[in-house]
């Protein structure tokens, strides 16, 4: 089983944040919902059972804990703990029509939890190292606390989507006009 790590291209990290958001919003997300999420992001080709879905939801709690961290030292420590517990073998892979990218390959005996946590720990570790800090966060829009990957280069990202950013700007503009 292999997965794109996301360094330079945060595709694998978008999977991670979508998985974390899905499980946070629906702690009982079904096997079919999680299977569809895996397929959208090019996850391993196998069919999730209800037991697999429970295992995936439990494993996702570790990722949610890391995504909630903003202290880079604490994040690095948590990522290293996952890499120690769920080692993987990094491999360069070229998918059809795409450039070479780093993927992880879990041991043949690895279960779904091992695959997920080793893949995500490597992706988060590479992203933290590449960006020099926790380049992820929770949306700052009132009523939204979805996780996102900060892919910007200039100012730190504060919102999960342009829609949330616009909603906050419009509300601030309206509040300002009401006080004028």
C-alpha positions as CSV (number, residue, x, y, z in Angstrom):
1,X,0.0,0.0,0.0
2,X,1.4,3.4,-1.0
3,X,0.3,7.0,-0.6
4,X,1.6,10.3,-1.8
5,X,3.3,12.1,1.1
6,X,2.4,15.6,0.0
7,X,5.8,17.3,0.1
8,X,5.7,20.2,-2.4
9,X,2.3,19.0,-3.5
10,X,-0.1,18.8,-0.5
11,X,-2.4,16.3,-2.2
12,X,-1.8,13.7,0.5
13,X,-2.3,16.3,3.2
14,X,-5.6,17.3,1.7
15,X,-6.6,13.6,2.2
16,X,-5.5,13.8,5.8
17,X,-7.5,16.9,6.6
18,X,-10.6,15.7,4.8
19,X,-10.4,12.5,6.7
20,X,-10.0,14.3,10.0
21,X,-12.8,16.7,9.2
22,X,-15.1,13.8,8.1
23,X,-14.5,11.9,11.3
24,X,-14.8,14.9,13.6
25,X,-18.1,15.9,11.9
26,X,-19.4,12.3,11.9
27,X,-17.8,10.1,14.5
28,X,-19.7,7.2,13.1
29,X,-18.8,7.8,9.4
30,X,-19.8,4.7,7.5
31,X,-17.5,2.3,5.7
32,X,-19.0,3.5,2.3
33,X,-18.3,7.2,3.2
34,X,-14.7,6.4,4.2
35,X,-14.2,4.2,1.2
36,X,-15.3,7.0,-1.1
37,X,-12.9,9.4,0.6
38,X,-10.0,7.0,0.2
39,X,-10.9,6.5,-3.5
40,X,-11.1,10.3,-4.2
41,X,-7.6,10.6,-2.9
42,X,-6.0,7.6,-4.5
43,X,-5.9,5.5,-1.3
44,X,-5.1,1.7,-1.3
45,X,-7.4,-0.5,-3.4
46,X,-9.4,-2.6,-1.0
47,X,-13.0,-2.6,0.3
48,X,-13.6,-1.3,3.8
49,X,-15.7,-3.4,6.1
50,X,-17.5,-1.9,9.1
51,X,-14.6,-3.2,11.3
52,X,-12.2,-1.4,9.0
53,X,-14.2,1.8,9.3
54,X,-14.1,1.6,13.1
55,X,-10.3,1.1,13.0
56,X,-9.9,4.0,10.6
57,X,-12.0,6.3,12.7
58,X,-10.0,5.3,15.9
59,X,-6.7,5.9,14.0
60,X,-7.8,9.2,12.8
61,X,-8.0,10.5,16.4
62,X,-4.2,10.5,16.4
63,X,-4.1,12.7,13.3
64,X,-6.7,15.1,14.8
65,X,-4.5,15.5,17.8
66,X,-1.5,16.5,15.7
67,X,-3.6,18.8,13.4
68,X,-4.8,20.6,16.5
69,X,-1.2,21.4,17.5
70,X,0.4,24.7,16.6
71,X,3.6,24.4,18.5
72,X,6.1,22.9,16.1
73,X,8.2,21.2,18.8
74,X,5.1,19.4,20.2
75,X,4.0,18.5,16.6
76,X,7.4,17.1,15.8
77,X,7.4,15.0,19.0
78,X,3.9,13.6,18.2
79,X,4.8,12.9,14.6
80,X,8.1,11.2,15.7
81,X,6.1,9.0,18.2
82,X,3.8,7.9,15.3
83,X,6.8,7.2,13.1
84,X,8.4,5.1,15.9
85,X,5.2,3.1,16.4
86,X,4.1,2.8,12.7
87,X,7.3,2.7,10.6
88,X,7.1,2.8,6.8
89,X,9.5,2.6,4.0
90,X,9.6,5.7,1.8
91,X,9.7,5.0,-1.9
92,X,9.9,7.2,-5.0
93,X,6.9,6.3,-7.3
94,X,5.9,7.6,-10.7
95,X,2.2,7.3,-11.3
96,X,1.0,7.4,-15.0
97,X,1.2,10.9,-16.3
98,X,2.6,12.4,-13.1
99,X,6.1,13.3,-11.9
100,X,8.1,11.2,-9.4
101,X,6.7,11.6,-5.8
102,X,7.5,10.1,-2.5
103,X,5.1,7.5,-1.2
104,X,5.2,5.2,1.8
105,X,5.1,1.5,1.7
106,X,3.9,-0.2,4.9
107,X,5.2,-3.7,5.7
108,X,3.2,-6.5,4.0
109,X,1.8,-7.5,7.4
110,X,0.6,-3.9,8.2
111,X,-3.0,-3.3,8.9
112,X,-5.1,-0.3,7.9
113,X,-4.1,1.6,11.0
114,X,-0.4,1.1,10.3
115,X,-0.8,2.2,6.7
116,X,-2.8,5.3,7.6
117,X,-0.7,6.5,10.5
118,X,2.7,5.8,8.9
119,X,1.6,7.5,5.7
120,X,0.1,10.5,7.5
121,X,3.0,10.8,10.0
122,X,5.5,10.9,7.1
123,X,3.4,13.4,5.2
124,X,3.0,15.7,8.2
125,X,6.7,15.4,9.1
126,X,7.8,16.3,5.6
127,X,5.4,19.2,5.4
128,X,6.5,20.5,8.8
129,X,10.2,20.2,7.7
130,X,9.5,21.8,4.3
131,X,7.5,24.7,5.7
132,X,9.5,25.2,8.9
133,X,6.5,25.0,11.2
134,X,3.0,23.7,11.6
135,X,1.6,24.6,8.1
136,X,-1.9,23.5,9.0
137,X,-4.6,24.7,11.3
138,X,-8.3,25.2,12.1
139,X,-10.5,27.6,10.4
140,X,-10.8,31.0,12.2
141,X,-14.4,31.6,10.9
142,X,-17.0,31.7,13.6
143,X,-18.9,28.4,13.7
144,X,-16.3,26.6,11.6
145,X,-13.4,24.8,13.0
146,X,-12.5,22.5,10.1
147,X,-8.8,21.6,9.6
148,X,-6.9,22.8,6.5
149,X,-3.4,22.6,5.1
150,X,-1.7,26.0,4.7
151,X,-0.4,26.0,1.1
152,X,0.2,29.7,0.9
153,X,3.6,31.2,0.6
154,X,3.1,34.8,1.9
155,X,0.8,35.2,4.8
156,X,-0.4,32.4,7.1
157,X,-3.7,30.9,6.1
158,X,-6.5,31.4,8.6
159,X,-9.6,29.9,6.9
160,X,-10.4,26.5,5.5
161,X,-11.9,27.8,2.3
162,X,-12.3,31.1,0.4
163,X,-16.0,30.9,1.3
164,X,-15.3,31.1,5.0
165,X,-12.8,33.9,4.5
166,X,-15.4,35.8,2.4
167,X,-18.1,35.2,5.0
168,X,-15.8,36.7,7.7
169,X,-14.9,39.7,5.6
170,X,-18.5,40.5,4.7
171,X,-19.6,40.2,8.3
172,X,-16.8,42.6,9.4
173,X,-17.7,45.0,6.6
174,X,-21.4,45.0,7.6
175,X,-20.4,45.5,11.2
176,X,-18.2,48.4,10.3
177,X,-21.0,50.0,8.2
178,X,-23.5,49.6,11.0
179,X,-21.2,51.6,13.4
180,X,-20.5,54.4,10.9
